Amino acid sequence: MTSIPVAAPDLTGNEERYVVEALRSSWISSTGPFVGRFERAFAEQCGTRAAIGVANGTLALHLALLTMDLRPGDEVLVPSLTYIATANAVRYCGAEPVFVDVDPATWCMDPERLEASITRRTKGIIPVHLYGHPADMDAIGHIAATHGLWVVEDAAEAHFARYKGRPTGSLARIGVFSFYGNKVLTSGEGGAVTLDDPALERRARLLRGQGVDPDRRYFFPITGYNYRLTNLCCALLCAQLERAPQLLARRRAIYERYRAALAGVPGIGFQPQASWAELSPWLFSVTVDAAEFGRSRDELAARLAELGIETRPFFRPLHRLPPFWEESRRRGEVLPVTDRLGATGLNLPTHTQLTDAEIDRVAAAIVEARR
Ligand SMILES: Cc1ncc(COP(=O)(O)O)c(C=O)c1O
């Protein structure tokens, strides 16, 4: 039986044609027509004035924090249930990530837990739209405004999601995306920041492009970075964006089929969906209650692996990882919802090439694994 990967890119549209076009034009670095074309199209999709291509999502986060002028000694509130890049980017600035528990109703940063973690050093908040579900941005934005903090949204996993009808990427001062190979929209490696404020856009473009003055060649008013995205990557992204409606439709159908097939299986829980949330169908996620299911999450994952079905455990909570645990312990952080989800959550195969028969095979394997 063929094995089923947890994720796979779909490059079956104009991807090859556009990449070949970029190659033949010899525009293979970060200038070339696909860059502007992608940045305009992606900004339009996000409903922001600008989108700026960046070499990957981690650097997009770093660029966003540099743009917000995050400094050594500052603190930023982040969830602990996220990919490590969210917190690493804070550390790149010499600042400290402070971890806030997630809400069981969204699996994203719990607005009610924010205020207790704010100190004199807190400068901003980075909510993460975990596994495609938008965080409660109005509640978070309200607390941020009350305390004079900025918000940067980590939408790396939430392309095309909506919060109260508004697209992700437009819900904070700066939005951050990843286009890594397993994402809904991909260029292999790639990322973007999205924003509305023209002054922030100028600063972000300056920082991304080595800090070179746009009007004076080889004059560098600040220390910048080379975080640019190539024309080749943007060629891929232009092709992907053209097919976004089809890619999303297939992924949504996969979610529905999993839900129907696994509904009512004792011990299997689904990702919650707030009434105001439109999910990005990135990776279908379940939780495994070991007592009810008869096997732990890891035992289920191991059984599925034996059957050639690849899965992904949820992120290990960051406050329990070596780069962060000492500081987290010193602050006395207790994050029970994060710990529970981190120990029980599992991502199932989700990509457009997955057939209905394969979805049924995964679901049947889960049902049969129950004890
Ligand atoms: C929540 C989150 N933030 C940031 C990133 C970093 O993106 P990249 O892998 O493109 O560097 C990821 C990665 O996939 C992510 O899931």
The ligand as an SDF file (V2000), in Angstrom:
LIG
                    3D

 16 16  0  0  0  0  0  0  0  0999 V2000
    3.1890   29.8130   13.3940 C   0  0  0  0  0  0  0  0  0  0  0  0
    4.4130   29.8650   12.5450 C   0  0  0  0  0  0  0  0  0  0  0  0
    5.1750   30.9670   12.5660 N   0  0  0  0  0  0  0  0  0  0  0  0
    6.2830   31.0670   11.8020 C   0  0  0  0  0  0  0  0  0  0  0  0
    6.6970   30.0560   10.9640 C   0  0  0  0  0  0  0  0  0  0  0  0
    7.9770   30.1820   10.2100 C   0  0  0  0  0  0  0  0  0  0  0  0
    7.8480   30.0960    8.8420 O   0  0  0  0  0  0  0  0  0  0  0  0
    9.0470   29.5100    7.9320 P   0  0  0  0  0  0  0  0  0  0  0  0
    9.0750   28.0380    8.1240 O   0  0  0  0  0  0  0  0  0  0  0  0
    8.6520   29.9280    6.5370 O   0  0  0  0  0  0  0  0  0  0  0  0
   10.3120   30.1720    8.3490 O   0  0  0  0  0  0  0  0  0  0  0  0
    5.9350   28.8950   10.9190 C   0  0  0  0  0  0  0  0  0  0  0  0
    6.3830   27.8010   10.0710 C   0  0  0  0  0  0  0  0  0  0  0  0
    5.9550   27.0610    9.4430 O   0  0  0  0  0  0  0  0  0  0  0  0
    4.7670   28.7700   11.7190 C   0  0  0  0  0  0  0  0  0  0  0  0
    4.0180   27.6690   11.7170 O   0  0  0  0  0  0  0  0  0  0  0  0
  1  2  1  0
  2  3  1  0
  2 15  2  0
  3  4  2  0
  4  5  1  0
  5  6  1  0
  5 12  2  0
  6  7  1  0
  7  8  1  0
  8  9  2  0
  8 10  1  0
  8 11  1  0
 12 13  1  0
 12 15  1  0
 13 14  2  0
 15 16  1  0
M  END
$$$$
